[in-house]
Amino acid sequence: MLSHLQRLGIETDGRYATDAELSIFVQYARSFAVRATTYRQLQALEREIVEQVYAHMQSRSPELFFRGQEDVSAKWRRDTIRVLRYTAIAMLLNDPDSLRERLLFWMRTVMKAFGAEQSCDVTYRVMQEVVKQKLPAAQADLVCPILELNRQVLGQV
């Protein structure tokens, strides 16, 4: 939403916005109640979602949590929680563009430096499955496109 506001401010410089340009705000207002509920549910389910993703990955690809001999599970959890929190706010504000530009592009550099792209790909692929199990379909439909964005940006191999 913030990106939309910024773009609208630039595009309408010196004129009034058209009904078509304002329609995104009407749609956002209509979806705000479900977005707010989803945000609160993600907050309440955060640990459960992350632990379920971890357990799934641990059972199928435990090597993803090791860099050589070093167990990076704690780093994975910390990073995954951070990205999930940013995902939640991007969903609430309907602003995946800001998420991509302010966090994901920077984090992609870090993940590439550590060779963690495959882990990111699997993490956000599995997280979409978990979110679909934990949230009603209408709520999962708000979150999963952002999780897919996370996977595409961070999981580039």
C-alpha positions in Angstrom: 0.0 0.0 0.0 2.8 2.4 0.8 4.4 1.8 -2.6 1.0 2.4 -4.2 0.6 5.6 -2.3 4.1 6.8 -3.3 3.5 5.9 -7.0 0.1 7.6 -7.0 1.7 10.7 -5.4 4.2 10.9 -8.3 1.8 10.0 -11.0 -0.9 12.5 -10.0 1.5 15.4 -9.4 -0.6 18.5 -10.1 -3.9 16.7 -10.8 -6.6 14.7 -9.1 -6.5 10.9 -9.1 -9.0 9.1 -11.3 -11.5 6.6 -10.0 -9.5 3.8 -11.5 -6.4 5.0 -9.7 -8.3 5.2 -6.4 -9.9 1.7 -6.8 -6.9 0.0 -5.2 -7.6 1.9 -1.9 -11.3 0.8 -2.0 -10.1 -2.8 -2.5 -7.6 -2.5 0.4 -10.3 -1.0 2.7 -12.6 -4.0 1.9 -9.8 -6.5 2.7 -8.4 -4.8 5.8 -10.4 -6.7 8.3 -9.2 -10.1 7.0 -5.7 -8.7 6.7 -5.7 -7.6 10.3 -7.1 -10.9 11.5 -4.5 -12.8 9.4 -1.7 -10.6 10.8 -2.8 -11.4 14.4 -3.0 -15.1 13.6 0.5 -15.1 12.1 1.7 -13.4 15.2 0.1 -16.1 17.4 1.2 -19.0 15.2 4.7 -17.8 14.4 6.6 -20.3 16.5 4.3 -23.1 15.5 4.7 -22.4 11.8 8.5 -22.1 12.0 8.8 -25.3 14.1 6.6 -27.2 11.7 8.7 -26.0 8.7 11.8 -27.0 10.6 10.6 -30.4 11.5 9.5 -31.1 7.9 12.9 -29.9 6.5 14.8 -31.8 9.2 13.1 -35.1 8.4 13.6 -34.7 4.6 16.7 -32.6 4.2 18.7 -32.4 7.4 21.8 -31.4 5.5 20.2 -28.0 4.8 20.9 -27.1 8.4 24.7 -27.6 8.2 27.5 -25.6 6.6 30.3 -28.0 6.7 30.4 -29.2 10.3 28.6 -26.2 11.7 24.9 -26.6 12.7 23.2 -23.4 11.5 19.7 -24.3 12.8 19.7 -21.4 15.3 20.6 -18.9 12.5 17.9 -20.5 10.2 15.3 -20.0 12.9 16.3 -16.4 13.6 16.3 -15.5 9.9 13.1 -17.3 9.2 11.3 -15.6 12.0 12.6 -12.2 10.8 11.4 -12.8 7.3 8.0 -14.2 8.5 7.5 -11.0 10.5 8.3 -8.8 7.6 6.0 -11.0 5.5 3.2 -10.4 7.9 3.5 -6.6 7.8 3.8 -6.7 4.0 0.6 -8.7 3.9 -1.1 -6.3 6.3 -0.1 -3.3 4.3 -0.5 -5.0 0.9 3.0 -3.9 0.1 5.2 -6.8 -1.2 7.2 -4.3 -3.2 8.6 -2.6 -0.1 9.4 -6.0 1.3 11.4 -7.0 -1.8 13.2 -3.7 -2.0 14.0 -3.1 1.7 14.7 -6.6 3.0 14.7 -9.4 0.4 17.3 -7.9 -2.0 19.7 -7.3 0.9 19.0 -10.6 2.5 19.5 -12.4 -0.9 23.1 -11.1 -0.9 23.7 -12.6 2.5 22.1 -15.9 1.6 24.2 -16.2 -1.5 27.3 -15.4 0.5 26.5 -18.3 2.8 25.3 -20.6 -0.1 21.9 -20.8 1.6 19.7 -20.5 -1.5 18.6 -24.1 -1.6 17.6 -23.8 2.1 15.6 -20.7 1.4 13.9 -22.3 -1.6 12.8 -25.3 0.5 11.9 -23.1 3.6 9.4 -20.9 1.8 8.0 -23.7 -0.3 7.3 -25.8 2.8 6.1 -22.7 4.7 3.4 -22.2 2.1 2.1 -25.7 2.7 2.1 -25.1 6.5 0.3 -21.8 6.2 -2.3 -23.4 4.0 -2.8 -26.0 6.8 -2.9 -23.4 9.6 -5.0 -20.6 8.1 -8.4 -20.5 6.4 -8.1 -20.4 2.6 -8.9 -16.6 2.3 -6.1 -15.8 4.8 -3.6 -18.2 3.2 -4.4 -16.6 -0.1 -3.1 -13.3 1.3 0.1 -14.7 2.8 1.2 -17.3 0.3 2.0 -15.0 -2.6 4.4 -13.1 -0.4 5.9 -16.4 0.8 6.4 -17.3 -2.9 8.0 -13.9 -3.5 10.4 -14.7 -0.6 11.2 -18.1 -2.2 11.8 -16.6 -5.6 14.1 -13.9 -4.4 16.0 -15.7 -1.6 15.9 -19.2 -3.2 17.5 -18.3 -6.5 20.0 -20.9 -7.3 
